[in-house]
Amino acid sequence: MSKSIADITKIIVDFSNERGWVNENPSFLLNAIFIELGELAEHYQWQSDFTKIRAANKNTRTEIGFEFVDVIIYLFRFAERSGIDIEEYFDKKMPKLAEKFKVGADHSKAHKE
């Protein structure tokens, strides 16, 4: 079943509230994002492309998938606790990116700016 960002955020908020995790310090949440991102990065360290990751066995792919979810959980919780609606800003940001990075344009200059 497909879930929106708002759906996922609500699941995370409800999960956290049910456990009494309502007063997280923003620094703790941000640090947790970095830690989980580091754990995800370990799977990609020294990889020159995605071939090995795509071809990894089911257990490794599950571990990697869970690391992605850990990052998302803390990131969405951090946004929610900060009063940031990710869906709202996603919808506002994508047109800006489309304007900056036009299809078929040379994007190397934009990355230097």
N, C-alpha and C positions, 0 to 999 in steps of 0.2 A: 504494500500500500504506500502510495506516495504521500510525503509529508512536506508541508511548507516550512519555511524558517520559523514562522510564528508557532506552528505546531510543535516543532522540535524544541523551541525555546520554552514553551509551556510545559512540555514533558520534563525538561531539565529543571525548571523552576519548581514544579510540583515535587519532583524527586528530592531536590535540595530542601524544600520547606518541610516535607514529611520527615526528614532527618534532623531538622532543627538547624540547618546550615543557612541562616538568614543574615548573619552579620559579618560576612567575609570582608576582610580588609582588602581594598583594591590591589595593594602591592602583593598580597598572597596569591590572589587570582592571576595576576599578571605573571608572577614567578612560576606558578603552576603551568601556565601556557608555555613559557619558555622551556620548562623541564620536559613537558610532554612533547614539545616540538623537537627537543634534543633527542628524545627516545625514538621519535619517528625518523629523524635525520640519520641515526645510526644504521638504519636499514639501507640507506642510500649512499652512505659514506663510501668513497672510492669507486662508485659506479659511474661509468662514462655515458651510459644511456639507460633506458628503462627495460631493456630486453630481459635482464636477469630477474628483475622484479616481476615483470609480466609472466615470466615462465616459472616463478617460484612455486614450490609445492603448496598444497592447501593450508598446512599449518603456518607456514611463513606468511602467506597472504592474509590469513586470519590475524596473525600478530600485527602486521602492518595496518590492516583495516582497523583494528582496535586502537592503535596509536592515533590514527586519523580521528577516530571518534573521541578519544580523550582530549585531543587538541580542540575539537569543535565544542565539546561540552564546556571546557573552561572558557573558551573564547565567547561562546554565547552567554554563559553565566556572567562573565565580565561585562559584556555589552548590556545585558539586562539590568545588572546592578548599577550601571552607569547611566541608565535611562536612554540608551541608544537602541533605536529600532533598526536592526540590520536590514530588513526588507525595505524600509523607507529609503534608507541611504543607498542601498544597492540600486534601487530604481532611479535615484537621482544621479548616481555616479556613472552608470553605464553609458548614458548619452554623452556625458563629458568625455569618457574614454573613446567612444566612437568618433567624436569630433576630433580629438587629439590624434588618434591612430586610425586614419582613414584606410579602408581596404585598398590594397595595391600601392600604397605610399611607401616611401623609404623611411622606416621607423628608427633607423640607427641614430639619426640626429635627435629625435624626440627623447630617446633614452639618455643622451648626453646632457640634456637640459635639465 
